[in-house]
Amino acid sequence: MDISILSCRGQSEIKNIMRDIGVDSGGIEIMSPKAEICLVRVNRVGIFAANILKQEALSLGADTAVSKDTLTGKVKYTDCLIMGN
């Protein structure tokens, strides 16, 4: 098994990769929009801002990963990974 990390790519490149894999053309049309994900890392965000950032992302269909200690207040700052397409 070989794993590669792929950066954010446009629809045409995503579709070409799926064609190379041998995906059915109908499947390409269904799945290609799901494959366009962007990741943004933000460091040292205050926990109140991080919780708002997560809620805003969720309201848009995205998500934000934060430290598990953010909700309990055990930390004052957290790094965030924003995931969306």
N, C-alpha and C positions, 0 to 999 in steps of 0.2 A: 504494500500500500504506500502511496505517495500523497502527501498533503501539501497543497499550495495555498498561500494566502493571496487572494485577489483584491486589488484595490477597487474603489468605485469605478464602475465602467458604464458606458452609454448603452442604450438598447441594442444598437447594431452589433456591438462587440459581444454582448451577452447572448444574443441570438446566434452569432457565429460559433461561440463556444458550445452552445446547446446542439447546434447542427453537427459539430465535430464529434460530440458524444453520441449522436444518433437519435436525438429526441424527436418524436413525432411532431409534425408541423403544428397540429392543433395544441399539443402540449407546450410547444414553444410560445405560442400566443397567450396561453393561460399563465405560464410560469414566469416569463421574462419580466413582467412588471414587479414580481415578488423578489427578483434577484437583484434589483437595483437598490442596494442598501448603502448608506453612508454612515460612517462612524466618526464621532467627534469626541475627543477627550478634553475635559476641562479640569484643571487641577486646583485644589485648595478653594473650594466653594463653601461658603457658610451653610450650615445645615438647613436653616430656614429657606434660603434661596434654592438649595438643592431640592428640597421637598416641593417647592413651587415649580421648579424646572421639570421635575418628574411629572407633576400633575398636568402642566401645560403640554408636555410631550405626549402623554397618554390621551389628552383631549384631541390631539391631531393624528392619532393612530401610530405614534412613535412610542419610544420608551427611553428611560434614563436609568442606568445602573448606578447605584450609590452604595456606600458602605452600609453594612447591616446595622451599625451603631448610630446611624443618622436619626432614625425614628426615636430611639431611646434617649438621645442627647448625651451619650457617653463620649462623643467627640464634638468638637466645635466646627470642624471643617471636614470635607470629604472630597475626593476626586470623583468625577462623574464621567460616564461613558454614554453619550447620547446616540441612539440608534434609530434611524428612520429612512424612509425612501421618498 
